[in-house]
Amino acid sequence: MITENFLSAKNSRTRNIWVAALALVVFVGLASESAAQDLGPENIRQFLPRGDLYKQYIADPLYRVAFGLQFVEMLDNGIPQTGSTRYILQAGGRLGILRVYPDDRPELGWQFSIEGGLDSQYDRGSSDDNIGWNGKFGAYLTTARENGWSYKLAVLHNSSHLGDEYIQNTGATRIDYTREEIALGVSKNFLSYYRVYGETGWGFMAGNAEGEKPGRFETGFEIEYPEVVWNDFGWYSAADLSSWQERDWRLNASFQTGLFLPMKERMYRFGIQIYKGRSTLGEFFKSDESQISFGFWVDI
């Protein structure tokens, strides 16, 4: 019956919903099986753990979920009828559901997590009118191994929307940018303070089938030196590069540097970010932008 319903679906959106549901079932099954492989009398099961075994990418302006506020100066503005200064407001985080790890080694093992959040942009030169926002959520299976290796499998959702004030002022209409994606990532920590990573994503459902394409690649490098200022603040720098098939594989580049403060299992960051590439609002993904910003972020 399921096969018949799938084959007889009247439009691609219905078929894509079936694909999304199947992907989620497979994902949960993989999470359960992977965790079960490491279960044993010496393993610890921890519900609602803090943090994750695969850290978010510090300088990623497109997929990172956090609480944050950025004051942005546009060097090259790709969004029509907007000013040269903006606010970017972020809200959200990642919640660990279950971690399974060897006795006395909570930094290793397997973890299942979920996340949700939004990124919203405001035009400072036009009464702080809302330009638009991205809504994000996802489910993650992550694992950390010996010698600094960690891996992730994720099912991700990213949908973009225009702000009511921007629509009223410009008459723009939404292109329905919505992306459902399966992502695979690998990360390597080395020499205590350094990290490199690589990730590929494949979109399996698109809101705008004419403009969106499935392929995505990402890579980056991070440095974090703890307790270099007043024995409390650390210094960090991070670079992130990404390329999307829907943009003909043109490169997006982001660099962020500043100070960080670990406190009560949370990470507070104060830094400067430079970005050049596609608009970070999905509704304007065809537009090119360059910007520099000062920001404050909290990873929870």
C-alpha positions in Angstrom: 0.0 0.0 0.0 2.8 2.5 0.8 4.5 1.8 -2.5 1.3 2.2 -4.4 0.6 5.5 -2.6 4.1 6.7 -3.3 3.9 5.8 -7.0 0.5 7.4 -7.4 1.3 10.7 -5.7 -0.2 13.5 -7.8 2.7 15.9 -7.4 6.4 16.1 -6.5 5.7 17.8 -3.1 3.7 14.8 -1.9 6.4 12.4 -3.0 9.0 14.5 -1.3 7.0 14.3 2.0 7.2 10.5 1.7 11.0 10.7 1.1 11.4 13.0 4.2 9.4 10.7 6.4 11.4 7.7 5.2 14.7 9.6 5.8 13.7 10.4 9.4 12.8 6.7 10.0 16.1 5.5 8.7 17.9 8.2 10.7 16.3 7.2 14.0 17.0 3.6 13.2 20.7 4.3 12.5 20.9 6.3 15.8 19.4 3.4 17.8 21.6 0.8 16.1 24.8 2.8 16.4 24.3 3.5 20.1 23.4 -0.1 20.8 26.7 -1.3 19.3 28.6 0.4 22.1 26.3 -0.6 24.9 27.7 -2.8 27.6 28.1 -3.1 31.4 31.0 -0.6 31.3 29.0 2.1 29.3 27.2 5.0 30.8 23.8 6.3 29.5 23.3 10.0 30.1 20.0 11.7 29.3 19.9 15.4 28.4 23.7 15.8 28.3 25.2 19.3 28.0 27.1 20.0 24.8 27.7 17.7 21.9 30.4 15.3 20.7 30.6 17.2 17.4 30.9 21.0 17.8 29.2 23.4 15.6 31.4 25.3 13.1 32.3 28.7 14.7 32.5 30.8 11.5 29.6 29.1 9.6 27.1 32.0 8.9 24.5 29.7 7.2 23.9 26.7 9.4 25.2 27.6 12.9 22.5 27.7 15.5 23.2 29.9 18.6 22.0 33.0 20.6 23.7 36.0 19.1 23.6 39.7 18.1 25.7 41.2 15.3 26.1 44.8 14.2 26.8 44.6 10.5 28.3 47.0 8.0 27.6 46.0 4.4 30.5 46.3 2.0 28.5 45.0 -0.9 24.7 44.8 -0.5 22.9 42.3 -2.6 19.4 42.7 -1.2 17.3 45.4 -3.1 16.1 48.5 -1.3 18.0 47.9 1.9 20.6 50.1 3.6 24.3 49.6 4.3 23.9 48.7 8.1 22.0 45.8 9.7 21.4 43.9 12.9 21.5 40.1 12.8 19.6 38.5 15.7 20.0 34.8 16.4 18.1 32.6 18.8 18.3 28.9 19.3 20.5 26.0 20.3 21.2 22.3 20.3 19.7 20.0 22.9 21.3 16.6 23.7 18.8 13.8 24.2 20.9 10.8 25.0 24.7 10.1 25.2 26.3 6.7 25.6 29.9 6.7 26.6 32.6 4.5 28.1 33.0 4.7 31.9 35.1 7.9 32.9 35.3 9.1 29.2 32.3 11.4 28.6 34.1 13.1 25.8 33.8 9.8 23.7 30.9 7.7 22.6 27.6 8.4 20.8 25.0 11.1 21.2 21.6 11.9 19.7 20.6 15.6 19.7 18.0 17.9 18.3 18.3 21.6 17.5 16.2 24.6 16.5 16.6 28.3 16.0 16.2 31.3 13.8 18.3 34.1 12.2 16.6 37.4 11.6 18.0 40.5 9.8 16.9 44.1 10.4 17.7 47.2 8.4 19.2 49.8 10.8 18.9 52.5 8.2 15.1 52.0 7.8 13.7 52.1 11.3 15.1 48.6 12.0 12.6 47.1 9.6 12.7 43.3 9.4 14.2 42.2 6.1 13.7 38.5 6.6 14.5 35.4 8.7 15.6 31.8 8.4 14.0 29.1 10.5 16.1 26.0 11.2 15.8 22.7 13.0 17.5 19.3 12.8 18.3 16.0 14.3 21.8 14.7 14.9 23.7 11.5 15.5 27.2 12.3 16.5 30.2 10.3 17.7 33.6 11.1 19.1 36.5 8.7 18.9 40.1 8.4 20.0 42.8 10.7 18.5 40.5 13.7 18.1 38.2 12.3 15.4 34.5 13.0 15.4 31.6 12.4 13.0 28.0 13.4 12.4 25.0 12.4 10.5 22.2 14.9 10.4 18.7 15.6 8.9 18.3 19.3 8.6 15.6 21.8 7.7 16.1 25.4 6.7 13.3 27.6 5.5 13.5 31.3 4.7 10.9 34.1 4.9 10.5 37.7 4.0 9.8 40.3 6.7 6.4 41.9 6.7 7.8 45.3 6.6 10.1 44.5 3.7 7.1 43.1 1.8 5.1 46.2 2.5 7.9 48.6 1.5 9.0 46.8 -1.7 6.1 44.6 -2.8 8.4 41.6 -2.9 6.9 38.1 -2.9 8.4 35.0 -1.3 10.1 32.5 -3.5 9.5 29.7 -0.9 13.1 28.8 -0.2 12.9 25.7 1.9 15.6 23.0 2.0 15.5 19.5 3.6 18.9 17.9 3.7 20.9 14.9 4.9 24.4 16.0 6.0 27.6 14.0 6.7 30.5 15.6 8.6 34.0 14.6 9.8 36.1 16.6 12.2 39.7 16.3 13.5 41.1 18.0 16.6 44.9 18.0 16.9 47.7 19.6 18.9 45.2 20.5 21.6 44.1 23.8 20.1 43.4 23.1 16.4 40.6 21.6 14.4 39.8 20.9 10.7 36.5 19.7 9.3 34.7 18.8 6.2 31.0 18.3 5.4 28.8 17.4 2.5 25.0 17.9 2.3 22.4 16.6 -0.1 19.0 18.3 -0.3 16.2 15.8 -0.8 13.2 18.2 -0.7 13.1 21.8 -2.1 10.4 24.4 -1.7 11.6 26.2 -4.8 12.3 23.3 -7.2 13.2 25.6 -10.1 16.0 27.4 -8.3 17.3 25.0 -5.6 19.7 22.2 -6.3 20.8 19.4 -3.9 24.6 19.5 -3.6 26.6 21.3 -0.9 30.2 21.1 0.4 31.8 22.8 3.4 35.2 22.8 5.0 37.0 24.9 7.7 39.8 25.4 10.2 39.6 26.6 13.8 42.1 27.6 16.5 41.2 28.1 20.2 43.8 29.1 22.8 42.3 29.1 26.3 43.0 31.5 29.2 45.3 33.9 27.4 43.6 37.1 28.7 43.4 37.5 32.5 43.5 33.7 32.8 39.8 33.7 31.9 39.3 34.6 28.3 40.6 32.6 25.4 41.5 33.7 21.9 40.1 32.1 18.8 40.1 32.3 15.0 38.0 30.3 12.5 37.6 30.2 8.8 34.8 28.5 6.9 34.4 27.9 3.2 31.3 26.5 1.5 30.1 25.9 -2.0 26.6 25.1 -3.3 25.4 23.5 -6.5 22.5 26.0 -6.7 25.0 28.8 -6.9 27.1 27.0 -9.6 29.6 26.0 -6.9 30.8 29.6 -6.3 32.8 30.0 -3.1 31.4 31.5 0.1 34.1 32.6 2.6 33.8 33.5 6.3 36.4 34.5 8.9 35.8 35.1 12.5 38.2 36.0 15.4 37.8 37.2 18.9 37.7 36.2 22.6 35.8 33.3 24.2 34.8 32.6 27.8 33.7 29.1 28.9 31.3 29.4 31.8 29.0 26.8 33.4 29.3 24.5 30.3 28.3 27.3 27.9 30.6 29.2 25.5 30.4 33.0 25.2 32.2 34.6 22.2 32.9 38.2 21.3 34.4 38.7 17.9 34.6 40.2 14.5 33.3 38.4 11.4 34.1 39.0 7.7 31.9 37.3 5.1 31.8 37.3 1.3 29.4 35.1 -0.6 25.7 34.3 -1.0 23.2 36.2 1.0 22.7 34.4 4.4 19.0 34.9 4.0 17.8 32.0 1.8 15.1 34.0 0.1 18.0 36.0 -1.5 20.4 33.1 -2.2 21.1 34.3 -5.7 22.4 37.6 -4.4 26.1 38.2 -3.6 27.1 40.1 -0.4 30.1 41.2 1.5 30.0 42.3 5.1 32.0 43.0 8.3 30.4 42.7 11.7 31.0 42.8 15.4 29.1 40.1 17.3 28.3 38.4 20.5 27.3 34.7 20.5 26.3 32.1 23.1 26.5 28.4 22.4 24.1 26.4 24.5 
